[in-house]
Structures are given as structure tokens and as C-alpha cells.
Amino acid sequence: MVDYRERIIDPILDELQPHLRALAIFGPKGVGKTATALQRSANTFDLSQPAQRELIQADPSILTSVAGPVLVDEWQRLPEVWDHIRRAVDAGSPPGHFIIAGSSAPRGAVVHSGAGRIVPMRMRPLTIAERGIETSTVRLSELLDGASTIHGSTEVRLADYVEEITASGFPAIRPLPRRVRRVELDAYLDNVVQREFPEQGYPVRKPEVLRAWLAAYAAATSSTAAYSKILDAATPGLPSKPAKETTLAYRDALASLWLLDAVPAWIPSRNHLDRLGQAPKHQLADPALAARLLGLDDKALLRAEQGGRRLREGTVLGALFEHLVTMSVQTYAQAAEANVGHLRTRNGDHEIDIVVQRPDGRVLPIEVKLADRVTDVDVKHLHWLRQHIGDDVIDAAVVYAGEHAYRRPDGIAVVPLALLGP
């Protein structure tokens, strides 16, 4: 593919895939899994095509008889192919032979049976660094090593970040004209409700209730709102609300479609802080989906910000900006072999938006601020964490919407989102 643009996951795949007998790339539909996998495949079986499914059903041995690497795309259309590949790995298929790609996991499919045989890798929508709007000057990997030089300036401003939120990180949607993007995102969401849910084994008797639940979930973006509150927001005034099992089924179906990207609560591995909450922070796969579910385009988001419209403790735009930052940091952290969580004490007196944890347990806490300047109030929770766990804090940063990257006198790094890269 001559117009292929390298993704952050590519160097990881280049390093790992030749040595792994089977590697699976998961992520929501439209993030670019197939395009990335095709860069390193010799033969491809697209199981969205009936003829290709019939071929594998008739003779699964063809998966091992053709030259590798073999890409099995949309594997969920023929779930038994997972077991065919697992058995081939057990039988001694050569390293680098299988690449599996899929945008969902069928209901009841025991995909964990590939543990130790099929290595999973998550692919997310385009990060800010992958969109090419600015050259990164601060690397997350260097912050995690405690060796980052903080420098650089950007002309990317609030309106540009709003554009990036609404444009989406789906490679085929982002370059389109604004109105066409909105139509495509609406069609994406309609497809989830009308087609993807039933294909996952979750029949939708009342599509309007599911759509309302999705909008309520979007309104809870970057919060830890309880699912019961999300349901109440989705069904105001209804005398008979969907059963709890129904809303949990919504959540499970969205998770199996990789459309939920909730941020888990960070639980320290060595320093046991008291009274930490354990609720995940809600986020969809892409903030553009949340914006569309809320009926907000770039102009409406800017009006909401200027008018002080509230979403939980912050503005709608503030929540979506945090989502955009977190989505990018998730991908950067994966490249650095780190995990991402958030911190919130049970009584809510201390919160840190993002905590990136290295395998050795040391952390990089990050606050996200939709502002063009950072004050002492913005860093108080970072100082609190450093006081409690000391040297386990490698570095600390605020990612904001301002112009300059610099270090504050207290040592906190301040970095514009546009300048942060992997």
C-alpha cells in the first residue's frame, strides 16, 4: 500500500511479530488494523467474504500450507478459526506465521484459550502524534525513564484541539469534509446499534433505548459515574427501565466490539495508599463518537466551553479533551511497555487523571488541563502523590492546551498535547 502511513504500533510489530507464532491485532472497526497487518503479510484470508469462510471451513489446513505470514482478517466471522490457529501453533507452526485481526469477539467465543499461544495487541485510533499536526518534542518513553528534556513551542490552539476531537482518529474518516465526517460517524454508530449488536448475539428490541444509553455513557466521559446513574440519565421519566442485566449486556457488547476504552483505577503495587477508589473512568474508543452521541460539533463545543456548560465537575470540552489525551497516552504507553490507570480517593479529595506505570512499579502521574496556563492549584495532587510514594514517582507532568513546553520551578513538566509523543 503505497499511501500507508506508519503507526506507532508498527515498530512494536516489527520487533515482535517475526518471533511469535501467532499475533492478534484487536481494536474497533475502522482504526486501521487491516492496513497495518497487510504491511507484513504474504497471504491474506478475509473472512468477511463468504467464499473465504467456505474455503477455511472446507480445509483448515490451508492456513498452514500457504507461505506466511498469513493474515486472517475479520476472524470473528468464523470463530472456530481461532481454535484452528491455536492447534496449528501447538503443532509447531513456524515463528511469524499467523497474524489475526478482528474488530469484535463473538459472544461466547473462548478467545482466552489462545493464552500462551496467540499474543494480543490492541490498536487504537490515531494519536495526536500520528495525525502529523505538530512535531513532538517531548517523549513519554523518556519521561518514564526520568531523562526527558522539556522544550518546544506550538501554534496549536484550543480551536485546533476541538477540530481534532470532532474529526476522529479513524484514518478513513478524519480527512473528510466536516459534514461528511458527521454523516460517517452517525452511520458508524447506527451500524453498531442495528447490525453489530445483533451479530454479537445481543438482539436490540428498543434501539432508541440503546442509543440513549450510549449518549448517557458519552455524557459520563472521563468520569467514574456508576452504571445505575448512566441508566437513569438515559431513561428519565420511564416507569419501567431496562433491567440491570440489559445494561450490563450493553456494556459487554460494546467491550467485545472494542468500543469501550475505560481507564482502570490505578492500584499501587508497592506503596499501599489508603482509601483508593476502584471504579474505572468511562471512555469510548474515540472522543469523536462521544461528541456525535451528544450532538456536539466543533462550533457547539466551543460555545459550550465559552458558556460554561457543565459536565460533572468540568466542561463537556474538558472531558473530551481529557479523553483525547488519554487515548494518545494509552498508545504511547503500550509502546513503552507501560500500563495506564487513573487515581481517585474514595472521598474524592485527591484525583490524578492519568497514572502511567512501568513494569517495575514506578509511575508517571499526569494531570490534564484544558487551559493555556498551569497554576499551583493544577499540580497540588501531583505533589500529594509524590509526598506519599516518594521515589516511586519517576516524574510528573501536566498536559495542557498552551503554547510552550517547560519545567516549573517545582520540577513538574508542563507539556502541550501537540508536543507529546511516544
Secondary structure as UniProt FT lines:
FT   TURN            2..3
FT   HELIX           9..16
FT   HELIX           17..19
FT   STRAND          22..26
FT   TURN            29..30
FT   HELIX           33..38
FT   TURN            39..40
FT   STRAND          43..46
FT   TURN            47..48
FT   HELIX           50..58
FT   TURN            60..61
FT   HELIX           62..65
FT   STRAND          70..73
FT   HELIX           75..77
FT   HELIX           80..90
FT   TURN            91..92
FT   TURN            95..96
FT   STRAND          98..102
FT   TURN            107..108
FT   HELIX           111..114
FT   TURN            115..117
FT   STRAND          118..122
FT   HELIX           129..131
FT   STRAND          138..139
FT   HELIX           140..145
FT   HELIX           158..167
FT   TURN            171..175
FT   HELIX           178..191
FT   HELIX           192..196
FT   HELIX           197..199
FT   TURN            200..201
FT   HELIX           207..219
FT   TURN            220..222
FT   HELIX           227..234
FT   TURN            236..237
FT   HELIX           244..256
FT   TURN            257..258
FT   HELIX           287..293
FT   TURN            294..295
FT   HELIX           298..307
FT   STRAND          310..311
FT   TURN            312..313
FT   STRAND          314..315
FT   HELIX           316..335
FT   TURN            336..337
FT   STRAND          339..345
FT   TURN            346..347
FT   STRAND          351..357
FT   TURN            359..360
FT   STRAND          363..369
FT   HELIX           376..379
FT   HELIX           380..389
FT   HELIX           390..392
FT   STRAND          397..400
FT   STRAND          406..407
FT   TURN            409..410
FT   STRAND          413..416
FT   HELIX           417..419
FT   STRAND          420..421
//
